[in-house]
Amino acid sequence: MPGHDIRTILTADLNLARGTLEIRRGLLRHTLYLEEFTHRLAMEWLTYRHRRWPASVNPYLLVSQRSALDTDHPTVSIGLLRLALPPGLTLDGLRQGRILNEALETTDPLKLMRLFGITEQTAMHYVGVAHPERTAKLPR
């Protein structure tokens, strides 16, 4: 997900019982289905968050030491998210790599659109990059 989407996820958007995460983009909603690893990390994060800041009323899923107890309920900064990444990696780069990896496994742009909430044009771009032999123009 783009950094903005990550920062604005609410705890209410995470449903561990169903293994889903709802991403809000304006009036649109996109449901992500969590695989086992991400589901476990989300559960561990919620446990840690509750133990570390039991009085936090911040509705955002990701909080920092400062934002967890701030009565104005700010989101975490994009800089804080970047600090969590290894040197040389970016949130956008990770997202693009993940989409490309999935495109290498499938030639179905609809699957990419559902998984990542991307447009048809973006999905077709990734399928074309991943499988240029299948999207080459036919000679006239």
N, CA, C and O atoms as a GROMACS GRO file, in nm:
protein
  560
    1MET      N    1   0.083  -0.118   0.000
    1MET     CA    2   0.000   0.000   0.000
    1MET      C    3   0.088   0.124   0.000
    1MET      O    4   0.198   0.122   0.054
    2PRO      N    5   0.040   0.230  -0.059
    2PRO     CA    6   0.114   0.356  -0.051
    2PRO      C    7   0.125   0.402   0.094
    2PRO      O    8   0.041   0.369   0.178
    3GLY      N    9   0.229   0.480   0.123
    3GLY     CA   10   0.252   0.528   0.258
    3GLY      C   11   0.133   0.599   0.319
    3GLY      O   12   0.105   0.581   0.438
    4HIS      N   13   0.063   0.680   0.239
    4HIS     CA   14  -0.054   0.752   0.292
    4HIS      C   15  -0.159   0.653   0.341
    4HIS      O   16  -0.217   0.672   0.448
    5ASP      N   17  -0.184   0.548   0.263
    5ASP     CA   18  -0.284   0.450   0.303
    5ASP      C   19  -0.243   0.378   0.432
    5ASP      O   20  -0.326   0.352   0.518
    6ILE      N   21  -0.115   0.346   0.444
    6ILE     CA   22  -0.066   0.277   0.563
    6ILE      C   23  -0.088   0.364   0.687
    6ILE      O   24  -0.130   0.314   0.792
    7ARG      N   25  -0.059   0.492   0.674
    7ARG     CA   26  -0.068   0.583   0.788
    7ARG      C   27  -0.212   0.604   0.835
    7ARG      O   28  -0.234   0.636   0.952
    8THR      N   29  -0.310   0.587   0.748
    8THR     CA   30  -0.448   0.620   0.782
    8THR      C   31  -0.534   0.499   0.815
    8THR      O   32  -0.656   0.512   0.830
    9ILE      N   33  -0.475   0.382   0.827
    9ILE     CA   34  -0.551   0.262   0.864
    9ILE      C   35  -0.598   0.277   1.009
    9ILE      O   36  -0.520   0.312   1.098
   10LEU      N   37  -0.724   0.252   1.031
   10LEU     CA   38  -0.781   0.256   1.166
   10LEU      C   39  -0.778   0.116   1.227
   10LEU      O   40  -0.782   0.016   1.155
   11THR      N   41  -0.771   0.110   1.359
   11THR     CA   42  -0.776  -0.022   1.423
   11THR      C   43  -0.907  -0.094   1.388
   11THR      O   44  -0.910  -0.216   1.378
   12ALA      N   45  -1.013  -0.018   1.369
   12ALA     CA   46  -1.143  -0.077   1.331
   12ALA      C   47  -1.140  -0.137   1.191
   12ALA      O   48  -1.226  -0.218   1.157
   13ASP      N   49  -1.042  -0.098   1.109
   13ASP     CA   50  -1.031  -0.151   0.973
   13ASP      C   51  -0.971  -0.291   0.971
   13ASP      O   52  -0.981  -0.361   0.870
   14LEU      N   53  -0.909  -0.332   1.079
   14LEU     CA   54  -0.846  -0.463   1.089
   14LEU      C   55  -0.942  -0.561   1.155
   14LEU      O   56  -0.988  -0.537   1.267
   15ASN      N   57  -0.973  -0.668   1.086
   15ASN     CA   58  -1.063  -0.770   1.141
   15ASN      C   59  -0.984  -0.901   1.148
   15ASN      O   60  -0.976  -0.974   1.049
   16LEU      N   61  -0.927  -0.930   1.264
   16LEU     CA   62  -0.845  -1.050   1.278
   16LEU      C   63  -0.928  -1.177   1.269
   16LEU      O   64  -0.879  -1.279   1.222
   17ALA      N   65  -1.052  -1.173   1.312
   17ALA     CA   66  -1.138  -1.291   1.305
   17ALA      C   67  -1.160  -1.335   1.160
   17ALA      O   68  -1.161  -1.455   1.131
   18ARG      N   69  -1.178  -1.239   1.071
   18ARG     CA   70  -1.196  -1.268   0.929
   18ARG      C   71  -1.065  -1.269   0.852
   18ARG      O   72  -1.059  -1.316   0.738
   19GLY      N   73  -0.959  -1.216   0.915
   19GLY     CA   74  -0.830  -1.208   0.846
   19GLY      C   75  -0.830  -1.105   0.735
   19GLY      O   76  -0.772  -1.128   0.629
   20THR      N   77  -0.896  -0.991   0.759
   20THR     CA   78  -0.906  -0.888   0.656
   20THR      C   79  -0.863  -0.752   0.709
   20THR      O   80  -0.863  -0.726   0.829
   21LEU      N   81  -0.827  -0.668   0.614
   21LEU     CA   82  -0.795  -0.529   0.643
   21LEU      C   83  -0.864  -0.445   0.537
   21LEU      O   84  -0.846  -0.468   0.417
   22GLU      N   85  -0.944  -0.349   0.581
   22GLU     CA   86  -1.016  -0.264   0.488
   22GLU      C   87  -0.937  -0.134   0.469
   22GLU      O   88  -0.904  -0.066   0.566
   23ILE      N   89  -0.909  -0.101   0.345
   23ILE     CA   90  -0.836   0.021   0.313
   23ILE      C   91  -0.938   0.121   0.259
   23ILE      O   92  -1.015   0.090   0.168
   24ARG      N   93  -0.937   0.241   0.316
   24ARG     CA   94  -1.031   0.346   0.274
   24ARG      C   95  -0.959   0.442   0.181
   24ARG      O   96  -0.852   0.495   0.214
   25ARG      N   97  -1.018   0.464   0.066
   25ARG     CA   98  -0.966   0.561  -0.031
   25ARG      C   99  -1.082   0.650  -0.072
   25ARG      O  100  -1.154   0.621  -0.167
   26GLY      N  101  -1.098   0.758   0.002
   26GLY     CA  102  -1.213   0.844  -0.021
   26GLY      C  103  -1.339   0.767   0.014
   26GLY      O  104  -1.352   0.715   0.125
   27LEU      N  105  -1.432   0.759  -0.081
   27LEU     CA  106  -1.555   0.684  -0.060
   27LEU      C  107  -1.538   0.536  -0.094
   27LEU      O  108  -1.626   0.455  -0.064
   28LEU      N  109  -1.427   0.500  -0.156
   28LEU     CA  110  -1.404   0.361  -0.195
   28LEU      C  111  -1.346   0.281  -0.078
   28LEU      O  112  -1.277   0.336   0.008
   29ARG      N  113  -1.376   0.152  -0.078
   29ARG     CA  114  -1.322   0.060   0.022
   29ARG      C  115  -1.258  -0.056  -0.053
   29ARG      O  116  -1.313  -0.107  -0.150
   30HIS      N  117  -1.140  -0.096  -0.007
   30HIS     CA  118  -1.069  -0.209  -0.067
   30HIS      C  119  -1.036  -0.307   0.045
   30HIS      O  120  -0.971  -0.269   0.142
   31THR      N  121  -1.080  -0.431   0.032
   31THR     CA  122  -1.056  -0.532   0.136
   31THR      C  123  -0.935  -0.615   0.099
   31THR      O  124  -0.930  -0.675  -0.008
   32LEU      N  125  -0.837  -0.618   0.188
   32LEU     CA  126  -0.719  -0.703   0.172
   32LEU      C  127  -0.737  -0.826   0.259
   32LEU      O  128  -0.782  -0.817   0.374
   33TYR      N  129  -0.702  -0.940   0.205
   33TYR     CA  130  -0.707  -1.065   0.280
   33TYR      C  131  -0.566  -1.096   0.328
   33TYR      O  132  -0.475  -1.111   0.247
   34LEU      N  133  -0.548  -1.104   0.459
   34LEU     CA  134  -0.417  -1.121   0.518
   34LEU      C  135  -0.370  -1.265   0.509
   34LEU      O  136  -0.442  -1.358   0.545
   35GLU      N  137  -0.247  -1.282   0.461
   35GLU     CA  138  -0.190  -1.416   0.464
   35GLU      C  139  -0.140  -1.442   0.606
   35GLU      O  140  -0.138  -1.350   0.688
   36GLU      N  141  -0.101  -1.564   0.635
   36GLU     CA  142  -0.069  -1.605   0.772
   36GLU      C  143   0.036  -1.518   0.840
   36GLU      O  144   0.020  -1.481   0.956
   37PHE      N  145   0.143  -1.484   0.769
   37PHE     CA  146   0.252  -1.405   0.828
   37PHE      C  147   0.202  -1.267   0.870
   37PHE      O  148   0.228  -1.223   0.982
   38THR      N  149   0.132  -1.198   0.780
   38THR     CA  150   0.082  -1.063   0.810
   38THR      C  151  -0.024  -1.068   0.919
   38THR      O  152  -0.030  -0.979   1.004
   39HIS      N  153  -0.107  -1.171   0.918
   39HIS     CA  154  -0.208  -1.187   1.022
   39HIS      C  155  -0.142  -1.199   1.159
   39HIS      O  156  -0.185  -1.136   1.256
   40ARG      N  157  -0.038  -1.280   1.167
   40ARG     CA  158   0.033  -1.298   1.294
   40ARG      C  159   0.099  -1.168   1.339
   40ARG      O  160   0.094  -1.133   1.457
   41LEU      N  161   0.163  -1.096   1.246
   41LEU     CA  162   0.224  -0.968   1.280
   41LEU      C  163   0.121  -0.867   1.332
   41LEU      O  164   0.146  -0.795   1.428
   42ALA      N  165   0.006  -0.863   1.266
   42ALA     CA  166  -0.099  -0.770   1.308
   42ALA      C  167  -0.148  -0.804   1.449
   42ALA      O  168  -0.170  -0.715   1.531
   43MET      N  169  -0.163  -0.932   1.477
   43MET     CA  170  -0.207  -0.975   1.609
   43MET      C  171  -0.102  -0.939   1.715
   43MET      O  172  -0.135  -0.892   1.823
   44GLU      N  173   0.025  -0.963   1.682
   44GLU     CA  174   0.132  -0.929   1.775
   44GLU      C  175   0.140  -0.778   1.798
   44GLU      O  176   0.165  -0.734   1.910
   45TRP      N  177   0.121  -0.699   1.692
   45TRP     CA  178   0.125  -0.554   1.706
   45TRP      C  179   0.014  -0.505   1.798
   45TRP      O  180   0.037  -0.422   1.886
   46LEU      N  181  -0.108  -0.556   1.779
   46LEU     CA  182  -0.220  -0.513   1.863
   46LEU      C  183  -0.197  -0.551   2.010
   46LEU      O  184  -0.230  -0.474   2.100
   47THR      N  185  -0.140  -0.667   2.032
   47THR     CA  186  -0.109  -0.710   2.169
   47THR      C  187  -0.004  -0.617   2.230
   47THR      O  188  -0.019  -0.571   2.344
   48TYR      N  189   0.102  -0.589   2.154
   48TYR     CA  190   0.208  -0.500   2.201
   48TYR      C  191   0.153  -0.360   2.227
   48TYR      O  192   0.179  -0.300   2.331
   49ARG      N  193   0.076  -0.310   2.132
   49ARG     CA  194   0.020  -0.175   2.144
   49ARG      C  195  -0.065  -0.162   2.269
   49ARG      O  196  -0.054  -0.065   2.343
   50HIS      N  197  -0.151  -0.262   2.293
   50HIS     CA  198  -0.238  -0.256   2.411
   50HIS      C  199  -0.156  -0.266   2.541
   50HIS      O  200  -0.186  -0.198   2.639
   51ARG      N  201  -0.054  -0.350   2.540
   51ARG     CA  202   0.029  -0.364   2.660
   51ARG      C  203   0.112  -0.238   2.685
   51ARG      O  204   0.128  -0.195   2.799
   52ARG      N  205   0.165  -0.179   2.577
   52ARG     CA  206   0.252  -0.061   2.591
   52ARG      C  207   0.173   0.065   2.623
   52ARG      O  208   0.215   0.145   2.706
   53TRP      N  209   0.057   0.084   2.557
   53TRP     CA  210  -0.022   0.204   2.576
   53TRP      C  211  -0.168   0.166   2.606
   53TRP      O  212  -0.255   0.189   2.521
   54PRO      N  213  -0.197   0.110   2.720
   54PRO     CA  214  -0.333   0.064   2.749
   54PRO      C  215  -0.436   0.177   2.751
   54PRO      O  216  -0.555   0.152   2.731
   55ALA      N  217  -0.392   0.300   2.776
   55ALA     CA  218  -0.486   0.412   2.782
   55ALA      C  219  -0.502   0.483   2.647
   55ALA      O  220  -0.573   0.584   2.638
   56SER      N  221  -0.438   0.433   2.543
   56SER     CA  222  -0.445   0.500   2.413
   56SER      C  223  -0.585   0.492   2.355
   56SER      O  224  -0.648   0.386   2.351
   57VAL      N  225  -0.632   0.608   2.309
   57VAL     CA  226  -0.761   0.613   2.240
   57VAL      C  227  -0.741   0.655   2.094
   57VAL      O  228  -0.837   0.684   2.023
   58ASN      N  229  -0.615   0.659   2.051
   58ASN     CA  230  -0.585   0.693   1.912
   58ASN      C  231  -0.645   0.586   1.822
   58ASN      O  232  -0.613   0.468   1.837
   59PRO      N  233  -0.732   0.624   1.727
   59PRO     CA  234  -0.801   0.525   1.644
   59PRO      C  235  -0.713   0.463   1.535
   59PRO      O  236  -0.753   0.363   1.474
   60TYR      N  237  -0.595   0.521   1.509
   60TYR     CA  238  -0.511   0.469   1.401
   60TYR      C  239  -0.439   0.342   1.444
   60TYR      O  240  -0.398   0.328   1.559
   61LEU      N  241  -0.425   0.250   1.350
   61LEU     CA  242  -0.360   0.122   1.379
   61LEU      C  243  -0.214   0.142   1.418
   61LEU      O  244  -0.167   0.084   1.515
   62LEU      N  245  -0.143   0.224   1.343
   62LEU     CA  246  -0.002   0.249   1.371
   62LEU      C  247   0.011   0.377   1.453
   62LEU      O  248  -0.036   0.483   1.413
   63VAL      N  249   0.076   0.364   1.566
   63VAL     CA  250   0.100   0.479   1.652
   63VAL      C  251   0.246   0.478   1.695
   63VAL      O  252   0.313   0.375   1.690
   64SER      N  253   0.291   0.592   1.738
   64SER     CA  254   0.426   0.605   1.793
   64SER      C  255   0.412   0.635   1.942
   64SER      O  256   0.301   0.649   1.994
   65GLN      N  257   0.523   0.644   2.008
   65GLN     CA  258   0.521   0.677   2.150
   65GLN      C  259   0.451   0.811   2.172
   65GLN      O  260   0.378   0.828   2.270
   66ARG      N  261   0.472   0.904   2.081
   66ARG     CA  262   0.411   1.036   2.093
   66ARG      C  263   0.263   1.035   2.053
   66ARG      O  264   0.179   1.089   2.124
   67SER      N  265   0.232   0.972   1.939
   67SER     CA  266   0.094   0.979   1.890
   67SER      C  267  -0.002   0.888   1.965
   67SER      O  268  -0.123   0.911   1.963
   68ALA      N  269   0.048   0.785   2.032
   68ALA     CA  270  -0.040   0.693   2.104
   68ALA      C  271  -0.121   0.762   2.212
   68ALA      O  272  -0.235   0.726   2.238
   69LEU      N  273  -0.061   0.862   2.276
   69LEU     CA  274  -0.129   0.929   2.388
   69LEU      C  275  -0.169   1.073   2.358
   69LEU      O  276  -0.212   1.146   2.447
   70ASP      N  277  -0.157   1.113   2.232
   70ASP     CA  278  -0.193   1.249   2.192
   70ASP      C  279  -0.345   1.258   2.178
   70ASP      O  280  -0.406   1.180   2.105
   71THR      N  281  -0.404   1.353   2.247
   71THR     CA  282  -0.550   1.366   2.245
   71THR      C  283  -0.603   1.415   2.110
   71THR      O  284  -0.723   1.404   2.083
   72ASP      N  285  -0.515   1.468   2.024
   72ASP     CA  286  -0.559   1.511   1.891
   72ASP      C  287  -0.560   1.396   1.791
   72ASP      O  288  -0.606   1.413   1.678
   73HIS      N  289  -0.511   1.279   1.830
   73HIS     CA  290  -0.511   1.158   1.748
   73HIS      C  291  -0.444   1.175   1.612
   73HIS      O  292  -0.506   1.146   1.509
   74PRO      N  293  -0.319   1.220   1.608
   74PRO     CA  294  -0.253   1.234   1.478
   74PRO      C  295  -0.211   1.097   1.424
   74PRO      O  296  -0.200   1.000   1.498
   75THR      N  297  -0.188   1.094   1.294
   75THR     CA  298  -0.132   0.973   1.233
   75THR      C  299   0.020   0.975   1.256
   75THR      O  300   0.077   1.078   1.289
   76VAL      N  301   0.083   0.861   1.238
   76VAL     CA  302   0.229   0.858   1.246
   76VAL      C  303   0.284   0.928   1.123
   76VAL      O  304   0.219   0.933   1.018
   77SER      N  305   0.403   0.982   1.135
   77SER     CA  306   0.462   1.055   1.023
   77SER      C  307   0.518   0.957   0.920
   77SER      O  308   0.553   0.844   0.953
   78ILE      N  309   0.527   1.003   0.798
   78ILE     CA  310   0.586   0.922   0.692
   78ILE      C  311   0.734   0.897   0.722
   78ILE      O  312   0.788   0.793   0.686
   79GLY      N  313   0.798   0.993   0.789
   79GLY     CA  314   0.938   0.977   0.828
   79GLY      C  315   0.957   0.862   0.925
   79GLY      O  316   1.056   0.789   0.917
   80LEU      N  317   0.863   0.844   1.016
   80LEU     CA  318   0.872   0.734   1.110
   80LEU      C  319   0.860   0.600   1.038
   80LEU      O  320   0.930   0.505   1.070
   81LEU      N  321   0.770   0.593   0.939
   81LEU     CA  322   0.757   0.471   0.861
   81LEU      C  323   0.886   0.441   0.784
   81LEU      O  324   0.928   0.326   0.775
   82ARG      N  325   0.946   0.544   0.730
   82ARG     CA  326   1.072   0.526   0.655
   82ARG      C  327   1.184   0.476   0.744
   82ARG      O  328   1.269   0.398   0.700
   83LEU      N  329   1.185   0.519   0.870
   83LEU     CA  330   1.288   0.474   0.964
   83LEU      C  331   1.281   0.324   0.989
   83LEU      O  332   1.381   0.262   1.025
   84ALA      N  333   1.163   0.266   0.972
   84ALA     CA  334   1.145   0.123   0.996
   84ALA      C  335   1.199   0.038   0.882
   84ALA      O  336   1.211  -0.084   0.895
   85LEU      N  337   1.232   0.101   0.769
   85LEU     CA  338   1.280   0.027   0.653
   85LEU      C  339   1.432   0.017   0.652
   85LEU      O  340   1.502   0.106   0.701
   86PRO      N  341   1.484  -0.091   0.596
   86PRO     CA  342   1.630  -0.101   0.580
   86PRO      C  343   1.679   0.010   0.486
   86PRO      O  344   1.604   0.056   0.401
   87PRO      N  345   1.806   0.052   0.501
   87PRO     CA  346   1.860   0.156   0.413
   87PRO      C  347   1.848   0.117   0.266
   87PRO      O  348   1.872   0.003   0.226
   88GLY      N  349   1.809   0.216   0.186
   88GLY     CA  350   1.797   0.194   0.042
   88GLY      C  351   1.659   0.150  -0.004
   88GLY      O  352   1.631   0.153  -0.124
   89LEU      N  353   1.572   0.110   0.087
   89LEU     CA  354   1.437   0.069   0.050
   89LEU      C  355   1.340   0.183   0.075
   89LEU      O  356   1.357   0.262   0.168
   90THR      N  357   1.238   0.190  -0.009
   90THR     CA  358   1.132   0.289   0.008
   90THR      C  359   0.998   0.218   0.013
   90THR      O  360   0.985   0.104  -0.032
   91LEU      N  361   0.899   0.284   0.068
   91LEU     CA  362   0.764   0.226   0.071
   91LEU      C  363   0.712   0.203  -0.070
   91LEU      O  364   0.654   0.098  -0.099
   92ASP      N  365   0.732   0.302  -0.158
   92ASP     CA  366   0.687   0.287  -0.296
   92ASP      C  367   0.761   0.174  -0.367
   92ASP      O  368   0.701   0.096  -0.442
   93GLY      N  369   0.891   0.164  -0.342
   93GLY     CA  370   0.970   0.058  -0.404
   93GLY      C  371   0.926  -0.080  -0.359
   93GLY      O  372   0.919  -0.173  -0.440
   94LEU      N  373   0.896  -0.094  -0.231
   94LEU     CA  374   0.846  -0.222  -0.180
   94LEU      C  375   0.712  -0.257  -0.243
   94LEU      O  376   0.688  -0.371  -0.280
   95ARG      N  377   0.626  -0.158  -0.253
   95ARG     CA  378   0.493  -0.181  -0.311
   95ARG      C  379   0.505  -0.221  -0.458
   95ARG      O  380   0.440  -0.316  -0.502
   96GLN      N  381   0.586  -0.149  -0.534
   96GLN     CA  382   0.604  -0.180  -0.675
   96GLN      C  383   0.663  -0.319  -0.694
   96GLN      O  384   0.622  -0.393  -0.783
   97GLY      N  385   0.760  -0.353  -0.610
   97GLY     CA  386   0.820  -0.486  -0.618
   97GLY      C  387   0.720  -0.595  -0.587
   97GLY      O  388   0.722  -0.701  -0.649
   98ARG      N  389   0.633  -0.570  -0.491
   98ARG     CA  390   0.530  -0.668  -0.454
   98ARG      C  391   0.430  -0.688  -0.568
   98ARG      O  392   0.391  -0.801  -0.597
   99ILE      N  393   0.390  -0.579  -0.631
   99ILE     CA  394   0.295  -0.590  -0.743
   99ILE      C  395   0.361  -0.663  -0.860
   99ILE      O  396   0.299  -0.750  -0.921
  100LEU      N  397   0.485  -0.630  -0.889
  100LEU     CA  398   0.556  -0.696  -1.000
  100LEU      C  399   0.573  -0.844  -0.971
  100LEU      O  400   0.556  -0.927  -1.060
  101ASN      N  401   0.606  -0.878  -0.847
  101ASN     CA  402   0.621  -1.019  -0.810
  101ASN      C  403   0.492  -1.094  -0.833
  101ASN      O  404   0.494  -1.207  -0.884
  102GLU      N  405   0.381  -1.035  -0.797
  102GLU     CA  406   0.252  -1.100  -0.818
  102GLU      C  407   0.220  -1.110  -0.966
  102GLU      O  408   0.164  -1.210  -1.012
  103ALA      N  409   0.257  -1.007  -1.043
  103ALA     CA  410   0.233  -1.008  -1.188
  103ALA      C  411   0.316  -1.118  -1.256
  103ALA      O  412   0.273  -1.174  -1.357
  104LEU      N  413   0.432  -1.147  -1.202
  104LEU     CA  414   0.514  -1.256  -1.257
  104LEU      C  415   0.447  -1.391  -1.237
  104LEU      O  416   0.470  -1.484  -1.315
  105GLU      N  417   0.365  -1.402  -1.133
  105GLU     CA  418   0.296  -1.528  -1.102
  105GLU      C  419   0.165  -1.544  -1.179
  105GLU      O  420   0.115  -1.655  -1.192
  106THR      N  421   0.111  -1.435  -1.227
  106THR     CA  422  -0.019  -1.441  -1.294
  106THR      C  423  -0.017  -1.347  -1.415
  106THR      O  424   0.062  -1.253  -1.420
  107THR      N  425  -0.104  -1.373  -1.509
  107THR     CA  426  -0.123  -1.279  -1.620
  107THR      C  427  -0.261  -1.215  -1.610
  107THR      O  428  -0.309  -1.156  -1.707
  108ASP      N  429  -0.323  -1.228  -1.497
  108ASP     CA  430  -0.460  -1.180  -1.477
  108ASP      C  431  -0.459  -1.039  -1.417
  108ASP      O  432  -0.435  -1.024  -1.297
  109PRO      N  433  -0.486  -0.937  -1.498
  109PRO     CA  434  -0.487  -0.801  -1.444
  109PRO      C  435  -0.599  -0.780  -1.341
  109PRO      O  436  -0.584  -0.698  -1.251
  110LEU      N  437  -0.710  -0.853  -1.354
  110LEU     CA  438  -0.818  -0.839  -1.255
  110LEU      C  439  -0.772  -0.884  -1.117
  110LEU      O  440  -0.809  -0.824  -1.016
  111LYS      N  441  -0.690  -0.988  -1.112
  111LYS     CA  442  -0.638  -1.033  -0.984
  111LYS      C  443  -0.551  -0.924  -0.921
  111LYS      O  444  -0.560  -0.899  -0.801
  112LEU      N  445  -0.467  -0.860  -1.002
  112LEU     CA  446  -0.383  -0.751  -0.952
  112LEU      C  447  -0.468  -0.634  -0.904
  112LEU      O  448  -0.438  -0.574  -0.800
  113MET      N  449  -0.574  -0.603  -0.977
  113MET     CA  450  -0.662  -0.493  -0.938
  113MET      C  451  -0.728  -0.522  -0.804
  113MET      O  452  -0.738  -0.434  -0.719
  114ARG      N  453  -0.772  -0.647  -0.784
  114ARG     CA  454  -0.838  -0.685  -0.658
  114ARG      C  455  -0.739  -0.687  -0.541
  114ARG      O  456  -0.769  -0.639  -0.432
  115LEU      N  457  -0.620  -0.742  -0.567
  115LEU     CA  458  -0.522  -0.755  -0.459
  115LEU      C  459  -0.468  -0.620  -0.412
  115LEU      O  460  -0.451  -0.598  -0.292
  116PHE      N  461  -0.441  -0.532  -0.506
  116PHE     CA  462  -0.370  -0.410  -0.472
  116PHE      C  463  -0.452  -0.282  -0.486
  116PHE      O  464  -0.403  -0.174  -0.453
  117GLY      N  465  -0.574  -0.294  -0.532
  117GLY     CA  466  -0.658  -0.175  -0.546
  117GLY      C  467  -0.604  -0.078  -0.650
  117GLY      O  468  -0.614   0.044  -0.633
  118ILE      N  469  -0.547  -0.131  -0.758
  118ILE     CA  470  -0.490  -0.047  -0.863
  118ILE      C  471  -0.586  -0.038  -0.981
  118ILE      O  472  -0.680  -0.116  -0.992
  119THR      N  473  -0.560   0.057  -1.069
  119THR     CA  474  -0.646   0.076  -1.185
  119THR      C  475  -0.616  -0.029  -1.291
  119THR      O  476  -0.514  -0.099  -1.286
  120GLU      N  477  -0.707  -0.039  -1.388
  120GLU     CA  478  -0.689  -0.132  -1.500
  120GLU      C  479  -0.560  -0.100  -1.576
  120GLU      O  480  -0.485  -0.190  -1.613
  121GLN      N  481  -0.536   0.028  -1.600
  121GLN     CA  482  -0.418   0.069  -1.674
  121GLN      C  483  -0.290   0.028  -1.600
  121GLN      O  484  -0.196  -0.022  -1.661
  122THR      N  485  -0.287   0.048  -1.469
  122THR     CA  486  -0.170   0.010  -1.390
  122THR      C  487  -0.151  -0.142  -1.390
  122THR      O  488  -0.039  -0.191  -1.404
  123ALA      N  489  -0.260  -0.216  -1.374
  123ALA     CA  490  -0.252  -0.362  -1.376
  123ALA      C  491  -0.200  -0.412  -1.510
  123ALA      O  492  -0.115  -0.501  -1.513
  124MET      N  493  -0.248  -0.356  -1.618
  124MET     CA  494  -0.202  -0.396  -1.752
  124MET      C  495  -0.054  -0.363  -1.770
  124MET      O  496   0.019  -0.438  -1.834
  125HIS      N  497  -0.011  -0.251  -1.715
  125HIS     CA  498   0.131  -0.215  -1.723
  125HIS      C  499   0.217  -0.322  -1.656
  125HIS      O  500   0.317  -0.366  -1.712
  126TYR      N  501   0.179  -0.363  -1.535
  126TYR     CA  502   0.257  -0.464  -1.463
  126TYR      C  503   0.256  -0.599  -1.535
  126TYR      O  504   0.358  -0.667  -1.539
  127VAL      N  505   0.142  -0.638  -1.590
  127VAL     CA  506   0.135  -0.764  -1.664
  127VAL      C  507   0.225  -0.755  -1.788
  127VAL      O  508   0.293  -0.852  -1.822
  128GLY      N  509   0.225  -0.639  -1.853
  128GLY     CA  510   0.309  -0.621  -1.971
  128GLY      C  511   0.458  -0.627  -1.939
  128GLY      O  512   0.536  -0.683  -2.015
  129VAL      N  513   0.496  -0.569  -1.827
  129VAL     CA  514   0.636  -0.572  -1.784
  129VAL      C  515   0.676  -0.715  -1.746
  129VAL      O  516   0.786  -0.761  -1.779
  130ALA      N  517   0.588  -0.784  -1.676
  130ALA     CA  518   0.617  -0.919  -1.627
  130ALA      C  519   0.616  -1.023  -1.739
  130ALA      O  520   0.689  -1.121  -1.734
  131HIS      N  521   0.532  -1.001  -1.839
  131HIS     CA  522   0.515  -1.098  -1.949
  131HIS      C  523   0.516  -1.026  -2.084
  131HIS      O  524   0.413  -1.023  -2.152
  132PRO      N  525   0.629  -0.969  -2.122
  132PRO     CA  526   0.630  -0.892  -2.248
  132PRO      C  527   0.595  -0.977  -2.370
  132PRO      O  528   0.542  -0.926  -2.468
  133GLU      N  529   0.625  -1.105  -2.365
  133GLU     CA  530   0.594  -1.193  -2.479
  133GLU      C  531   0.444  -1.209  -2.502
  133GLU      O  532   0.401  -1.240  -2.613
  134ARG      N  533   0.366  -1.189  -2.399
  134ARG     CA  534   0.221  -1.205  -2.411
  134ARG      C  535   0.151  -1.076  -2.449
  134ARG      O  536   0.033  -1.076  -2.485
  135THR      N  537   0.220  -0.968  -2.440
  135THR     CA  538   0.157  -0.839  -2.470
  135THR      C  539   0.220  -0.768  -2.588
  135THR      O  540   0.188  -0.653  -2.616
  136ALA      N  541   0.310  -0.838  -2.658
  136ALA     CA  542   0.377  -0.776  -2.774
  136ALA      C  543   0.272  -0.750  -2.883
  136ALA      O  544   0.176  -0.825  -2.898
  137LYS      N  545   0.294  -0.644  -2.956
  137LYS     CA  546   0.202  -0.610  -3.065
  137LYS      C  547   0.223  -0.708  -3.182
  137LYS      O  548   0.335  -0.746  -3.215
  138LEU      N  549   0.112  -0.746  -3.241
  138LEU     CA  550   0.119  -0.835  -3.356
  138LEU      C  551   0.157  -0.757  -3.480
  138LEU      O  552   0.115  -0.642  -3.495
  139PRO      N  553   0.237  -0.816  -3.571
  139PRO     CA  554   0.273  -0.744  -3.695
  139PRO      C  555   0.148  -0.726  -3.781
  139PRO      O  556   0.056  -0.807  -3.779
  140ARG      N  557   0.147  -0.617  -3.857
  140ARG     CA  558   0.031  -0.587  -3.945
  140ARG      C  559   0.054  -0.639  -4.082
  140ARG      O  560  -0.032  -0.623  -4.168
   0.00000   0.00000   0.00000
